[in-house]
Amino acid sequence: MTDSGTWHLAANHSEFLKLQPDWEHLFRENSRHSPFLAWGWVNAWLKHIAGRHELLVACLRDDSGALVFVLPLVRRNREQRFGSTQVELVCSYGPECSEKLGCLCVPALESRAVELSATALSRYAGRHDTISLGRLDNAADYPSGLRAAMQESGRHSRLRPDVACPTVRLPESWDEYLGGLSSNFRSQVRRSYRQVEGDEMAEFRSIAPSDAEAFARDLIRLNRSRMQAKGETSSLEDEAFRDFLGEAVPYMAAHELAWMDSIGRGDEVLGSALNFVHGRSAYFYMGGFDDRASKLRPGTALFAQVIQRCIDGGYGEYDFLRGAEPYKYRWRAEDVVTQRVVIYPHGFVRGRLAPLVDELYIATREFVRRLRARAKRQ
């Protein structure tokens, strides 16, 4: 438990809006924070994606009044098994728009992040709530520590892997990085980069924050077009998701949390890539390119440009975020798995029987998935 400071709860959007300057200051103080916990990103998510919810933003201020810890939660307006409602982290559901979530805290309190999170959950999540915290950053064993802390408080909990986020550990030089790629892919990377530079009309462009809205529109258009050409459905077919990005991307760019890159030919945009940066990490968020420009390989060229910029800027990792698409591993990425902690309500039925039902459901679903995969191979 905390021995100093004052807890309070932002329980509606107007109270959340008042937190903006303090939240932004707290976010900047700690380079380990996920960019998907930036205030403007969370605000846009609450407006466009969250749907019906009750806001539960647990805040701790020190004795001077400074905001030093935040665990941003929502209670969803839907019932779980045996009548319990569900508490979740902001940005943790809906379209696949956020990863590496958790709490915000000043660096001096990092060693107490688990303790403070458990205190916040005990204070503000009800006895009959199921707490499902997904897409958790696994740094410093935060998810397993939180599970253990909630177990000690008398609430049954479960920890399981969530999704793989392929991540590249970056060396000190671009040449060293290239040397670690397969010879075939290394040649492809160099060739695609030369093709763009050798095209008299094409050029690499870094987009200024003032042009973030236009960039977001081009990115959405190119991503939807590319996915349709592949016979797949883009998450950007969701109008709410498009509105979310249209608001969130300009905020991230204005606060130097976004790199917006494109390849253009005159007034035509051939490819776009959106990356987020904070601390020593860069995150590939979304890309798209005009299928008519496939010979230029704009996607490969943009990745090469951004990864080289990361290395030159002293970044330690390049995170491709969720999804085990094969192309990510060609760039020397290795899986970093996010975690999900499910904390059950007090009581025998909701707290003991519900976990058994959930485990049976998960085991059955996995068994069916394996059967279907085996049938496809035969």
C-alpha positions in Angstrom: 0.0 0.0 0.0 1.1 3.6 -0.5 2.3 5.5 2.5 2.0 9.1 1.1 0.1 11.0 -1.6 -3.5 11.3 -2.4 -5.6 9.0 -4.6 -8.5 10.3 -6.7 -10.6 9.0 -9.6 -11.5 10.7 -12.9 -14.9 9.1 -13.4 -16.1 11.0 -16.4 -14.8 12.7 -19.6 -14.9 16.2 -18.2 -12.6 15.1 -15.3 -10.4 13.3 -17.8 -10.0 16.5 -19.9 -8.8 18.4 -16.8 -6.0 15.9 -16.5 -4.5 16.8 -19.9 -1.6 19.1 -18.8 -0.6 16.9 -15.8 -1.0 13.7 -17.9 1.2 15.1 -20.7 3.9 16.1 -18.2 3.8 12.7 -16.5 4.0 11.0 -19.9 7.1 13.0 -20.9 8.9 12.3 -17.6 9.2 8.6 -18.3 10.7 7.4 -21.6 9.5 3.9 -21.0 5.8 4.8 -21.4 4.0 3.3 -24.4 3.2 5.9 -27.0 -0.3 4.4 -26.9 -0.8 6.0 -23.5 -0.2 9.5 -24.8 -3.1 11.7 -23.7 -4.3 12.6 -27.2 -4.2 9.0 -28.3 -6.3 7.9 -25.3 -8.7 10.9 -25.7 -9.3 10.0 -29.4 -9.8 6.4 -28.5 -12.4 7.2 -25.8 -14.3 9.4 -28.2 -14.3 7.2 -31.3 -13.7 3.6 -30.3 -14.5 2.9 -26.7 -18.3 2.8 -27.1 -20.5 2.8 -24.0 -18.3 2.7 -20.9 -17.8 4.1 -17.4 -14.4 5.9 -17.1 -12.2 4.8 -14.2 -8.9 6.7 -14.4 -7.1 6.0 -11.1 -4.7 8.8 -10.2 -2.1 9.3 -7.5 -0.7 12.7 -6.6 2.3 13.3 -4.3 2.3 15.6 -1.3 3.1 18.5 -3.6 0.1 17.8 -5.8 2.0 16.5 -8.8 0.5 13.6 -10.7 2.9 10.7 -10.3 0.9 7.6 -11.2 -2.1 6.8 -13.5 -3.9 3.5 -14.2 -6.4 4.3 -16.9 -9.4 2.0 -16.9 -12.9 1.7 -18.2 -15.8 -0.4 -17.1 -17.6 -1.8 -20.1 -21.4 -1.9 -20.3 -21.7 -5.6 -20.9 -22.0 -8.6 -18.6 -19.6 -11.4 -18.2 -20.2 -15.0 -17.1 -22.3 -15.3 -13.9 -23.3 -11.7 -14.0 -20.1 -9.8 -13.4 -19.2 -6.7 -15.4 -15.7 -6.1 -17.0 -13.0 -3.6 -16.2 -10.3 -3.1 -18.9 -7.5 -0.8 -19.7 -8.1 2.1 -22.1 -7.1 1.3 -25.7 -7.2 -2.4 -25.0 -10.2 -3.4 -27.2 -11.8 -2.5 -30.5 -9.7 -2.3 -33.6 -6.1 -3.4 -33.2 -4.9 0.1 -32.6 -2.7 -0.2 -29.4 -0.1 -2.4 -27.8 2.3 -2.5 -24.9 -0.2 -1.0 -22.4 0.0 -0.6 -18.6 0.2 2.3 -16.2 2.0 5.7 -16.3 4.3 6.6 -13.5 7.3 8.8 -12.7 10.7 6.9 -13.0 11.1 7.0 -9.2 8.0 4.9 -8.8 8.8 2.3 -11.4 9.8 -0.3 -8.8 6.4 0.2 -7.2 4.3 0.0 -10.4 2.8 -3.4 -9.5 2.0 -2.3 -5.9 0.4 0.9 -7.0 -1.6 -0.8 -9.8 -2.9 -3.4 -7.3 -3.9 -0.7 -4.9 -5.7 1.2 -7.7 -7.6 -1.9 -8.7 -8.6 -2.7 -5.1 -9.8 0.8 -4.7 -11.8 1.3 -7.9 -12.7 -2.0 -9.4 -15.7 -3.5 -7.6 -15.9 -6.8 -5.9 -18.2 -8.1 -8.7 -16.0 -6.9 -11.6 -14.0 -9.2 -13.7 -10.8 -7.3 -14.5 -9.3 -8.2 -17.9 -6.1 -6.3 -18.6 -4.9 -7.2 -22.1 -2.0 -6.1 -24.3 0.2 -5.5 -21.3 3.9 -4.6 -21.8 5.8 -7.5 -20.2 8.8 -5.3 -19.2 10.0 -5.8 -15.6 7.5 -8.7 -15.3 4.7 -6.3 -14.7 1.9 -8.7 -15.7 3.1 -11.6 -13.6 3.8 -9.3 -10.6 0.3 -7.9 -10.9 -1.3 -11.3 -11.0 0.6 -12.3 -7.9 -0.3 -9.2 -6.0 -4.0 -9.7 -6.8 -3.8 -13.3 -5.7 -2.4 -12.2 -2.4 -5.4 -9.8 -2.0 -7.7 -12.9 -2.2 -8.8 -12.6 -5.9 -8.2 -15.6 -8.2 -6.4 -14.5 -11.3 -5.0 -16.0 -14.5 -2.0 -15.0 -16.7 -1.7 -15.9 -20.3 0.2 -14.8 -23.4 -1.7 -12.3 -25.5 0.0 -11.6 -28.9 3.4 -11.6 -30.4 5.0 -8.2 -31.4 8.0 -9.0 -33.6 10.8 -6.6 -32.5 14.2 -5.8 -33.9 17.1 -5.2 -31.5 19.1 -2.5 -33.3 22.9 -2.5 -33.5 25.1 0.5 -33.5 25.5 0.9 -37.2 23.5 0.4 -40.4 26.2 -1.7 -42.0 26.2 -4.0 -39.0 22.4 -4.3 -39.3 22.5 -5.1 -43.0 25.2 -7.7 -42.4 22.7 -9.6 -40.2 20.1 -9.9 -42.9 20.0 -12.8 -45.3 22.0 -12.2 -48.4 19.0 -12.4 -50.7 17.0 -10.0 -48.6 19.9 -7.6 -48.1 20.2 -7.4 -51.9 16.5 -6.7 -52.1 16.6 -3.9 -49.6 19.5 -2.2 -51.3 17.9 -2.6 -54.7 14.5 -1.2 -53.6 16.2 1.8 -52.0 18.3 2.5 -55.2 15.2 2.2 -57.3 13.5 5.0 -55.5 16.6 7.2 -55.5 17.2 6.4 -59.1 13.7 7.3 -60.2 13.9 10.9 -61.6 10.4 11.7 -60.4 10.2 9.7 -57.1 11.5 11.0 -53.8 11.5 10.2 -50.1 9.5 12.7 -48.0 9.4 13.3 -44.3 6.0 14.9 -43.5 5.9 17.9 -41.2 3.4 17.9 -38.3 1.5 20.7 -40.0 0.6 18.3 -42.8 -0.5 15.5 -40.5 -4.2 15.6 -41.5 -3.4 15.2 -45.2 -0.9 12.5 -44.4 -3.5 10.6 -42.4 -5.9 10.8 -45.3 -3.3 9.5 -47.8 -2.3 6.7 -45.4 -5.9 5.6 -45.0 -6.6 5.6 -48.7 -3.4 3.7 -49.6 -3.9 1.1 -46.8 -7.5 0.4 -47.8 -6.5 0.2 -51.5 -3.6 -2.2 -50.8 -5.7 -4.5 -48.6 -8.4 -4.6 -51.2 -5.8 -5.5 -53.9 -4.7 -8.4 -51.7 -8.3 -9.6 -51.3 -8.2 -8.7 -47.6 -10.3 -6.4 -45.4 -8.6 -3.4 -43.9 -9.4 -2.4 -40.3 -9.8 1.1 -41.9 -13.1 0.0 -43.4 -14.4 0.9 -40.0 -15.5 4.5 -40.1 -15.0 5.0 -36.4 -11.4 3.8 -36.7 -10.8 6.3 -39.6 -12.2 9.1 -37.5 -10.0 8.0 -34.6 -6.8 8.1 -36.7 -7.8 11.4 -38.2 -7.8 12.9 -34.7 -5.0 10.9 -33.1 -2.3 11.2 -35.7 -2.1 15.0 -35.8 -1.9 15.0 -32.0 1.0 12.5 -32.0 2.8 14.4 -34.7 2.4 17.7 -32.9 3.9 16.2 -29.8 6.9 14.7 -31.7 5.7 11.1 -31.1 5.1 10.3 -34.8 7.3 9.9 -37.9 5.3 10.3 -41.1 7.2 9.2 -44.2 6.1 8.8 -47.8 7.4 8.2 -51.3 6.0 10.6 -53.8 6.1 11.4 -57.4 5.1 14.9 -58.1 1.7 15.4 -56.6 1.1 11.7 -56.3 1.8 9.7 -53.1 3.0 6.2 -53.9 3.6 4.9 -50.4 3.2 6.0 -46.8 4.4 4.7 -43.4 3.4 5.8 -39.9 5.7 5.1 -37.0 5.6 6.2 -33.4 8.6 7.0 -31.3 9.2 7.5 -27.6 12.3 7.0 -25.5 14.6 4.6 -27.2 11.9 2.7 -29.1 10.2 3.1 -32.5 7.0 1.4 -33.4 5.7 0.6 -36.9 2.0 1.4 -36.8 0.7 1.3 -40.4 1.6 1.6 -44.0 0.2 1.5 -47.4 1.2 1.9 -51.0 -0.2 2.3 -54.5 -0.3 -1.1 -56.1 0.7 0.5 -59.4 4.0 1.4 -57.8 4.9 -2.2 -56.7 8.0 -2.4 -58.9 9.5 0.3 -56.8 8.9 -1.7 -53.7 8.0 1.4 -51.7 7.2 -0.6 -48.5 10.7 -2.1 -48.4 12.3 1.2 -49.2 10.4 3.0 -46.5 11.3 0.4 -43.9 14.9 0.7 -44.8 14.9 4.4 -44.5 13.1 4.4 -41.1 15.2 1.6 -39.6 18.4 3.4 -40.7 17.1 6.6 -39.1 16.5 4.7 -35.9 20.0 3.4 -35.8 21.5 6.8 -36.6 19.4 8.3 -33.9 20.5 5.8 -31.2 17.2 3.9 -30.9 17.5 0.5 -29.2 14.6 -1.3 -30.9 12.2 -1.2 -33.8 8.9 -2.8 -32.8 6.6 -4.1 -35.6 3.7 -4.5 -33.1 1.2 -7.2 -33.2 1.0 -9.8 -35.9 3.4 -12.6 -37.0 3.4 -11.7 -40.7 6.4 -13.3 -42.4 7.9 -10.1 -43.8 8.6 -8.8 -40.2 11.1 -11.7 -39.5 13.0 -10.9 -42.7 14.0 -7.7 -41.0 15.6 -9.7 -38.0 12.6 -9.3 -35.7 12.1 -11.7 -32.8 8.9 -12.2 -30.9 8.1 -10.1 -27.8 4.9 -11.4 -26.4 2.4 -9.1 -24.6 0.4 -10.6 -21.7 -3.2 -10.6 -20.4 -4.1 -10.8 -16.8 -7.7 -11.8 -15.9 -8.7 -11.1 -12.3 -11.9 -12.7 -11.1 -14.4 -11.3 -8.6 -14.7 -12.3 -5.0 -16.9 -15.2 -4.1 -17.1 -18.9 -5.0 -19.3 -18.7 -8.2 -17.8 -15.7 -9.8 -14.3 -16.1 -8.4 -13.7 -19.8 -8.5 -16.3 -21.4 -10.9 -15.9 -18.7 -13.6 -12.2 -19.4 -14.1 -12.8 -23.1 -14.5 -15.4 -22.4 -17.1 -13.1 -19.9 -18.9 -10.2 -22.5 -18.9 -12.5 -25.1 -20.4 -13.8 -22.7 -23.0 -10.2 -21.8 -24.0 -9.1 -25.4 -24.1 -12.1 -26.4 -26.3 -11.5 -23.5 -28.7 -7.8 -24.4 -29.0 -8.7 -28.1 -29.6 -11.2 -27.1 -32.4 -8.6 -24.8 -34.0 -6.1 -27.6 -34.1 -8.6 -30.0 -35.7 -9.5 -27.5 -38.4 -5.8 -26.8 -39.1 -5.2 -30.6 -39.4 -8.1 -31.0 -41.7 -6.8 -28.3 -44.0 -3.4 -30.0 -44.3 -5.0 -33.3 -45.3 
